[in-house]
């Protein structure tokens, strides 16, 4: 199998380059071109499958979008159908254009709390109040905007390398890929439950029952309020299986301080599971929680993270102490940290 990368200079690699101007820094995005010839063993396969095989750092779905955008040529003609079959000896040319997200959103310099960084990935300690993805009402000032400014390669990645998210008002550790290969590997690892995440939560109500419990309750969109999630019957209304292990760290008659181990990653999973047990998170007004002095957001923090490096295989473990607002709320509730009672997660 042979592959020729036509682009050779830094400005021709497809990575964004900073082009300072008098008005400010502008991101110039130049696509990388790759050309190759269909080999005998590739004869008769779909063009989208062939491209994903030849360029494994990009997904097959990404190439289907590029085909629709006219970025692929087969034997000199623009090819739009992902199902088109290739023939041995035909030349293929593809422009690896920046993603739609890269074109739609602008880089914004911000002080990111970087816990770990190498050429493949970042671990960010996200503060409460920082929105992860741009959306209606938050088209700027998000983590995605910050990542576009933080490193040039982010502009070529889906969602600037964000492979999972935290709610706006949840603080703590987040993984971010810096290359297509790392992003794909991290997404697969999360789906296979090989990224281990431990949260701590401050909730209403005295703890009832065993010190550690398994919660297996399906979660889907709340049929009465589409902005919320809810516990639903298995398989109904688009509900998906959700599993969380909860461990009491401390409790009194009014509050409990709980460790939460995620086994799945559904939207609002911890918030919904805790509320379903009668322990709505402090400050989580969407799910029945109440605000308390000094804590103007939900009492949830992504505390520990462990994984095997998606490229090197190195074991990585990280920990983020609860931020001052949450720490003070725990103290005000008359509870103790007891973080030593949390699970010691290991990457597998």
CORSUL-V142313 format. One record per run of one state. SS is the DSSP state (alpha for helix, beta for strand, coil for the rest). FROM is the first residue (numbers start at 1). TO is the last residue. If there is no record, write none. Layout:
ss=SS from=FROM to=TO
ss=SS from=FROM to=TO
This chain:
ss=coil from=1 to=3
ss=beta from=4 to=5
ss=coil from=6 to=9
ss=alpha from=10 to=12
ss=coil from=13 to=16
ss=beta from=17 to=21
ss=coil from=22 to=23
ss=beta from=24 to=28
ss=coil from=29 to=31
ss=beta from=32 to=37
ss=coil from=38 to=39
ss=alpha from=40 to=42
ss=coil from=43 to=45
ss=beta from=46 to=46
ss=alpha from=47 to=54
ss=coil from=55 to=59
ss=alpha from=60 to=68
ss=coil from=69 to=71
ss=beta from=72 to=74
ss=coil from=75 to=76
ss=beta from=77 to=78
ss=coil from=79 to=84
ss=beta from=85 to=85
ss=coil from=86 to=90
ss=beta from=91 to=96
ss=coil from=97 to=99
ss=alpha from=100 to=104
ss=coil from=105 to=113
ss=beta from=114 to=117
ss=coil from=118 to=120
ss=beta from=121 to=126
ss=coil from=127 to=134
ss=beta from=135 to=135
ss=coil from=136 to=137
ss=beta from=138 to=138
ss=coil from=139 to=142
ss=alpha from=143 to=150
ss=coil from=151 to=151
ss=alpha from=152 to=156
ss=coil from=157 to=157
ss=alpha from=158 to=161
ss=beta from=162 to=162
ss=coil from=163 to=170
ss=beta from=171 to=177
ss=coil from=178 to=179
ss=alpha from=180 to=191
ss=coil from=192 to=195
ss=beta from=196 to=204
ss=coil from=205 to=211
ss=beta from=212 to=216
ss=coil from=217 to=218
ss=beta from=219 to=221
ss=coil from=222 to=228
ss=beta from=229 to=231
ss=coil from=232 to=235
ss=alpha from=236 to=238
ss=coil from=239 to=239
ss=beta from=240 to=240
ss=coil from=241 to=242
ss=beta from=243 to=251
ss=coil from=252 to=254
ss=beta from=255 to=262
ss=coil from=263 to=268
ss=alpha from=269 to=276
ss=coil from=277 to=280
ss=beta from=281 to=281
ss=coil from=282 to=284
ss=alpha from=285 to=287
ss=coil from=288 to=291
ss=beta from=292 to=292
ss=coil from=293 to=294
ss=beta from=295 to=295
ss=coil from=296 to=299
ss=beta from=300 to=308
ss=coil from=309 to=314
ss=beta from=315 to=319
ss=coil from=320 to=323
ss=alpha from=324 to=332
ss=coil from=333 to=338
ss=alpha from=339 to=341
ss=coil from=342 to=348
